[in-house]
Amino acid sequence: MKSFIRDDVSKHTNVFDVLKERGFIEQCTHEEEIRELLANEKIKFYIGFDPTADCLHIGHFMQIIIIMYMMKYGHTPVVLLGGGTGMIGDPSGRTDMRKVMDVDTVVNNCNAFKKLFERFIEFDDDFKYTGSEYGVKNDANKEPDPGKAVCVNNATWLSDCKFIQFIRDIGRHFTVNNMLRQDCYKQRLEEGLTFFEMSYLLMQSYDFMVMARDIDVKMQFGGNDQWSNLIGGVDLTRKMLNKQVYAMTFTLLTNSEGKKMGKTQSGALWLDADRTSPFEFFQYWRNVADADVEKCLKLLTFLPLDEISKLVNVEGAEINKAKEVLAFEITKLVHGEEEAQKALDGSKAAFAGEGSMDNIPHTQMAASAFEGEGMGVVNLIKELGLVSSNSEGFRTIEQGGLSVNDEKVTDAKMNITKDMFKDGKLLIQKGKKTFHMVELD
């Protein structure tokens, strides 16, 4: 089993208590029963991941951390890829309908998710869910190996469902009255909520019932915005199987102002280095607000609580040390210790003038692009991904937010020419926190 979690992460031996003390748990269907269950049995539990993109982001990483804690304490994760539910999309937390994806995109995204999961979780690849026949108990070819997770795809049992039969069997257990009282639907009523989206709750509830029936999954976990969907699965399993299963939701990764964390200038904070560089990933956490440091250390690192307490119970600028530890620890988990050290070194070079600038993000460009009149500075920063449009580039310069080789750019029509490079390198700084090195190829 891959081991990321230190043995001294907690004094508790029950994973429920560990998750509770670190601030993960928001809601439970049967809190005392769940605590006893996790103390006395080694259970199968599941978390679902709809393949809305071909890469995981920091919100997914919260769920991965939950999986790692559960595995540490002997429980077996069932990672559910939403090859079926992903064809619709969860309306929870949405102000508009998700873009509908075709089958090839969903399959590709599921495969990409699985590869990323394998960086953090060891799977029993010999485990296979063997049945797809609707309405009957199916099975798996074996029990999961101890200390390993298993992966299933709900397209297995959803793709061939017959609509009339599904609505007769499953839809009769859900009342529209109750569904419309749920937050995930209420906030959409004014803008328009499609029947297409309302069917998502039925499908996710059916997922839980199928896995409880076929492979004895006893719990479902999810973010707190998933509460209605989780409750639907618990109720459906009780009604159809007369079986008690449980649900637990976890805090969303929000800042002290209640806004979701993990959004960068270029979009989501991705776990793939090709989408979000280790340096950019590091810098995001290095620059969180003072009020958010303790929460992030508890949720996103495996440092013991007493160490976290020492880091955050400081005054003034000393909190920057805690931010540096936070950034290093998360980057180490996601990208490995070597990349975390490079990001730390690059950060110190860029912001404290210590060490080499080699570890900040850099792009190699053909020298010919800068010969003669060169390249317009706005076109350059757009090509580097530092701004999303020419207008944003002009605004950045007008507001005094761009420097080239430590000199502030005041003319938005300035050209970058070959003679401006020092030893073949050009340092661009956008704002106080974003650095990028251009190297001549």
N, C-alpha and C positions, 0 to 999 in steps of 0.2 A: 504494500500500500504506500502511495506517495505520502510523505509526511511534511507538512508545512507548519503544523501547530506545535509549539513547545509543550513539553510535558508539564511545565509549571504555569501554564496559562491560567489555571484556576485551582482553587482548593476543593472545588466541588467534584463529585464523581457522577452526578446526574446531568446530562447535557441540557435538560430543561433549566436547571439552576444556572448553568454557565451562560446560556443565551439570555436568561432573565437579567443577570447581574450586568451584562454588557449592554443592555438596552435594546435588544433585538425585538422582543415579543410585544405585540400590540394587542391582539385579540385571540381568544381560544374558545372552542365550542364547549369543552368540559375541562377546565384547567386542572383540577385535582386528579381527575382520571388520567389525563394526559401525562401529568408528572409521574404518577404511579406506573403507567404503562412504560414510559421511557426509562424508569428506574429498574423495572423488573423483567422487561423483555427486550430482545433485539428485533426491531421491527423493520419492515419495508415501508418507506414513505416516498412520496413523489413530489416533484416540482415540475411544472410545465413551462416550456419555452417556445413561444410562437416565432417562427423564422421570418420576422418582418424585415430583416436585412441579412447580408451575408457575413456579418461580423457581430461579435458580442460587444456590449458597452459596459460602462461602470455600474449601471443599474443591474445588469445580469450578474456582475461580480459579487454583489451583495448576496444573491441567491447561491452562488458558488461557494461563498464563505460558509453559509448555513450548511451546505452539503458537506464541506470539509469538517465542520464541527461534529455533525451527526456521524460521519464515518470514524472520526477520532474516538467516539464513544461507542462504537460497535454496531451502529445501525446501517441499513443497506439502502442507498439512494436508488430510486428509479427516475432517471432523467427522461422526461417525456418531451419529445420533439413534436411540435404541432403541425405535422404535415397535412392534417385534416382541418383543424381549427384555424390554421394559418390561411386557409382559402377564404375565410370570412373576416377574421380580425376582431379582437376584443374591443368593444366600445368603451370599456372602463377608462375613465380619465381623459376621454377624447371630447373635443368640441366639434369634430367633423368625422365623417366616415373615413376609415382607412382606405388607402389605395388598394384595389383588388389586384392580386398577383396571379399570374398563370401558373400552371402545374410545374413547368420546368424551373421557374424561379424559386418556387417553394422547395422543390427537391434540392436544388443547388444550395439554397440557404441552409437547409437542414444538414447537408453534408459538411458545409463550412462550420456550422455550430459544433458538430461532433468533433471535428479536428481541434477546435479551440478548447473544448472541454477537456480533451485528453492532455492538455498542458497541466491541468490542475487535478484531475481525477483519474484514477486507474479503473478501467472497465473490464468486466468479464465478457470478452468478445465471443465466448462460446455459448453464452446465454442467448436463446432465441425465443421470442413469443411466437408460438406455433399456429395460432388460430386466427382466422379472420371471419368466420361464419357468424352472421348476425343472429342475436337472440338466444344463443346457446353458450354454455360454459366452454371456454377454450382453455388453453394451457400453455406452459413453457416447457422446453426440452429438459430443463434441469433447474435446481436451485442455484442462486448466485454464489460464486466463490466468496468465502469470508474475506472481509476487508476490501471488496471491490464493488463498484457501482454497476448497474445495468442500464441500457438505453433502449427505449421503445419509441415507436412513432404512431401517433393516433390515426394516421391515414390507414393503418392496418385494419382497424375496425370501423372507421367512419366512411371511407371512400366508397364502399359498395352498399351502404345503407339505402334501402328503398324508402322514399320520402313518406308515403302513406303509412307504411308499417311503423317507421320511426315516430311519426307524430301520434299515431294511435297508442304506441307503447310508452313513449317518453313524455310527449307533450301533454298528455292528460294529467300528469302529476304537477304541472305548473299553472298557476293562475295569472292572468294578465294583471289583475289588481295588485298582486304582490310584486310582480316584476316592475311595475311602473312606480312603485314606492321606493325602489332601490336607487341610490345616488347615481350609479353609472348610467341609468336610463333617464332619471328626472332632468338632469342637466342638458339632455339632448332634445327634450320634447319641443322646445320653442323653435329650434333650428330644423328639427325633423329627424325622426328615428325610424329606420327601415325595419321591416320584418326580418330581412336578411341579417341584420345585426342582432336582433333580439334572439335569434336562434342560437347565438353563440353560447348563452347560458345553458341551454339544453345540451349542447354538444360537450361542453366542459364537464357538466354534471354527469353525463353519460360516461365520460372518460374515467372518472373516479369509480363509478359503479362497476365498470368492466374490469378495472384492475383490482378492485376489492374482491370481485367474484373469481377472477381467473388466476391471479398470482398473489392474493392475500395482502395487498397493500392496505395499511391501516390508517395512514395519515396523509393529508395533503398540506403543503406549505405554499405561501405566496406573499406578495406584497400586500400592504393593508388596503390598497385599492381593489384587491381581488376578493374581499370578504364575501360579497354576494355570490360570486361564482363558487367559492368554496362551500358555503352553506348549502347551495343548491345540490352539490355532489353528496354531502352528508345526508341530506334529507332524501334524495333519490335512492341512495344505497339502503337506507332504512326501510323505505317503502317497498322496494323491489326485492331485496334480499333478506329483510328482517335482520340486518347486520349493523352493528355499531361501528362507525368509523369516525375519525376526528379531523379537525382542521385548525390550523394556527397561522396567523398572519404576522408579518414583521414590519417594522418601521420602514418607511421610505427614506431614501437618502436625501434629506432636505437640509437647508441651512437654517440659521437662527431666525431668519425672516419667513420661513415656511416655504421657500422656493426650492424646486428640485435642483440638486447639484449634478455636475457632470456635463454641463454645457460649455463648450469652448467657442472661441471666435469662428472656428471652421465647422462647428456642429457638435456632435456627440463626442464624449471622451471614450474613444474606442480602445479595446484591449489588444488590437493588432498593431504592431509597430509601423506597418506600412500606412495605416490610417491616422494614428496619433503617435508621433515619435516618442521614445522614452524620455527625451528631454522635455518635450511639451507636456507629457503626462506628469513628470516630476514637478515641473513648474506650476501646474494647476494646483497640486496639493501644497506646495511650498507657499502659495499665495492665498490660501483660504483665510477667511476672517478669523480673528482671534477667538471669537465666541464659538466657532465650529471645530476647533482643534481637538478638544477632548472627545467629542462625539465621534469624530472621524477615526481617532486612534482606537476607540473601543470597538467600532464597527468594522473597520477595514484593516486592522493589524491584529497580530496575535500576541502583542505585548501584554504581560500580566498587568492587572489593574494597579498594583502598587507602583510599578514603574511609570505607568501613565500618570498617576497622581503626582509623582515627583516632577514629571516633565511640565505639567500644566499649572501647578500651584506656584507660579512665579509672578514677578511683577515686570511691567513695562516691556522693553525690547527683548527680555529673556525668553519670551514666548516663541521667538523666532527659532530657537534651538528645537523646541517641540515640533514646529512646523517642518524643520529640516528632517527630523527623525520620522515624522509622519510620511513625508514625501519619499524618503529613502525606503522605508519599510513597504509601502504600497507598490512602489516601482519594482522593488526586489521580488515581491510576490508575482507580479504580472509579467515582468520582463527578465527576471533573473538578477543575481547580485552584480554581475559584471556591468550590465547596462545601467543598473541603479548607481553604481559607483561613477560611471562615466557621466551620468546626468548630474550627480552631485558635484563632480569636478567642474563640469561645464557651467553649472549655476554659480559656483564660487568665482570662476574666472569672469563670467559676464557681470556679476553684480558686486563682487568684492575685490576684483582685480587680482585674484589669487590664481596662479597656475595657468594652464594652457587653454586656449579657446577651441581646441580641436574637438571637444566633446559637445559643442552646441550644434544645433541642426545646420546642415550645410548642403548646398546644391552645386554640382559641377555644371558649368555652362561653356559653350564653345567660345573661344576668344574672339572669333570672327564676329560674334553678335555685338561686340563693343568697339569694333574698329570704326574709323571715320567719325561720323556724328554719334555713334553709339546707340544706346537704347534709352527711351524715355523712362524716367524713374517710376512713374505710375505704372507703366506697362510691366516693368521689372517686378515690382512688389505684387502685382496681380498674378504674374506668371509663377511667382514663388508661393502663392497661396496666402500671403499676408493680408490681402484684402480680397473681397469677393467681386468688386466691380471698380471701374475707373472712377465713378463718383465717390465711392468710399475712399479711394486713394487720394483724390483731391481734397476731400474733407479732412483726412488724416494730416495732410501737409498744412492745410490752412489752420488747423488747430495746434500746430507745432508738435505733432506726434511722431515725426519721422526723422531719424538721423542716419547719415552715411559716414562711416569711419569717424564716429564720434562728433560729427559736425551736423547741426540741425539743418534740415532742408527747408528752405523758405520759398523756393520757386518750383511750383508743381510741374513746370515744363522743362525742368532740368534734365539733361541727358547724362547717362552713366557711360563713360568712355574708358577705354583700356588703360589709359595712363592714371586713372584713379585707383587702380588695384595696387595694393602693396604686397610684394612677393606673391603676386597672383591671387590675392584674396581681398574681398570687400566685405566689411561688416555692416549689416543693416540692423537698425534697432527701431521697432515700432512700439510706441508707448514706453512704459517703464519696465515691462516684463518680457517682451518678445524680441529675441535675437535670431539672426539668420546670417550665415556666412556663405558668400558666393565665391566659388573657386573656379579659376579658368582651367578649362580642359585642354 
